[in-house]
Amino acid sequence: MSIVKKIGRLIFVFFLALIIVSLLTNVISLLRQKIIIEQETQALEKLEQENQQLLAQLDYVESDEFIEREARDSLGLSKGETIAILPSDLEKNKYQEDVSLDQKASWRRWWELLTAR
């Protein structure tokens, strides 16, 4: 074999190796991009679910039911409940008449307070 043929084959092997390395780097790059796309797709799905939950919460917050509930809870308002307010003079008279208040059991004092007519 002549030197020209050996040099030609070396050049051919060199370019062949360059092409193989280039193809491998492109394949690796594509695989990395595929992984990134899958991760971003999962993140997008998670954000879409969170968005749906927030939209549902917004619908509830804008509803009349939520407004009524907040008014009852935070402002002490009522909806159809009966509020009983004991007259303060009834309590005062009951305790003033009972001299042995400290000697009676707690349940007895409550019973007398609740059964007072």
C-alpha positions as CSV (number, residue, x, y, z in Angstrom):
1,M,0.0,0.0,0.0
2,S,1.1,3.3,-0.8
3,I,1.4,6.2,1.6
4,V,-1.3,8.2,-0.3
5,K,-3.8,5.4,0.3
6,K,-2.9,5.2,4.0
7,I,-3.3,8.9,4.4
8,G,-6.6,8.8,2.5
9,R,-7.9,6.0,4.8
10,L,-6.7,8.0,7.9
11,I,-8.5,11.1,6.7
12,F,-11.6,9.0,5.9
13,V,-11.6,7.4,9.4
14,F,-11.0,10.8,11.0
15,F,-14.1,12.3,9.2
16,L,-16.1,9.2,10.0
17,A,-15.2,9.5,13.7
18,L,-16.1,13.2,13.6
19,I,-19.5,12.4,12.1
20,I,-20.1,9.7,14.8
21,V,-19.2,12.1,17.6
22,S,-21.4,14.8,16.2
23,L,-24.4,12.4,15.9
24,L,-23.9,11.2,19.4
25,T,-23.8,14.7,20.8
26,N,-27.0,15.5,18.9
27,V,-28.7,12.4,20.2
28,I,-27.7,13.2,23.8
29,S,-28.9,16.8,23.3
30,L,-32.3,15.6,22.0
31,L,-32.6,13.2,25.0
32,R,-31.9,16.1,27.5
33,Q,-34.5,18.3,25.7
34,K,-37.0,15.4,25.9
35,I,-36.5,15.2,29.7
36,I,-36.8,18.9,30.0
37,I,-40.0,18.9,28.0
38,E,-41.5,16.1,30.2
39,Q,-40.6,18.0,33.4
40,E,-42.1,21.2,32.1
41,T,-45.3,19.3,31.0
42,Q,-45.7,17.9,34.5
43,A,-45.1,21.4,36.0
44,L,-47.8,22.8,33.6
45,E,-50.3,20.1,34.6
46,K,-49.7,20.9,38.2
47,L,-50.2,24.6,37.6
48,E,-53.4,23.9,35.7
49,Q,-54.7,21.8,38.6
50,E,-53.8,24.6,41.0
51,N,-55.5,27.1,38.7
52,Q,-58.7,25.0,38.7
53,Q,-58.7,24.8,42.5
54,L,-58.2,28.6,42.8
55,L,-61.0,29.3,40.3
56,A,-63.3,27.0,42.3
57,Q,-62.3,28.8,45.5
58,L,-62.9,32.2,43.8
59,D,-66.4,31.0,42.7
60,Y,-67.1,30.0,46.3
61,V,-65.8,33.3,47.8
62,E,-68.0,35.3,45.4
63,S,-71.1,33.2,46.2
64,D,-73.9,34.5,48.5
65,E,-73.4,31.4,50.8
66,F,-69.8,32.5,51.6
67,I,-70.8,36.1,52.2
68,E,-73.6,35.0,54.6
69,R,-71.2,32.7,56.4
70,E,-68.6,35.3,56.8
71,A,-71.1,37.8,58.1
72,R,-72.3,35.3,60.7
73,D,-68.9,34.2,61.8
74,S,-67.0,37.5,61.9
75,L,-69.8,40.0,62.6
76,G,-71.9,37.8,65.0
77,L,-74.9,38.0,62.8
78,S,-77.5,35.2,62.5
79,K,-79.6,33.6,59.9
80,G,-82.8,32.2,61.3
81,E,-81.3,31.4,64.7
82,T,-83.0,32.5,67.9
83,I,-80.8,34.5,70.1
84,A,-81.7,34.4,73.8
85,I,-80.6,37.2,76.0
86,L,-81.2,36.8,79.7
87,P,-82.2,39.9,81.6
88,S,-79.5,41.1,83.9
89,D,-81.8,41.9,86.8
90,L,-83.0,38.2,87.0
91,E,-79.4,37.1,87.5
92,K,-78.6,39.8,90.0
93,N,-81.7,39.1,92.1
94,K,-81.1,35.3,92.1
95,Y,-77.6,35.7,93.4
96,Q,-78.5,38.4,95.9
97,E,-81.2,36.2,97.5
98,D,-78.9,33.2,97.7
99,V,-76.6,33.7,100.7
100,S,-75.1,30.2,100.6
101,L,-73.9,30.5,97.0
102,D,-70.3,29.6,97.7
103,Q,-71.3,26.5,99.6
104,K,-73.5,25.0,96.8
105,A,-72.0,22.8,94.1
106,S,-71.5,24.3,90.6
107,W,-74.1,22.0,89.0
108,R,-76.7,23.0,91.6
109,R,-76.1,26.7,90.9
110,W,-76.4,26.2,87.2
111,W,-79.6,24.1,87.7
112,E,-81.2,26.9,89.8
113,L,-80.2,29.5,87.3
114,L,-81.6,27.6,84.4
115,T,-84.9,26.6,86.2
116,A,-85.6,30.0,87.6
117,R,-88.9,31.3,86.4
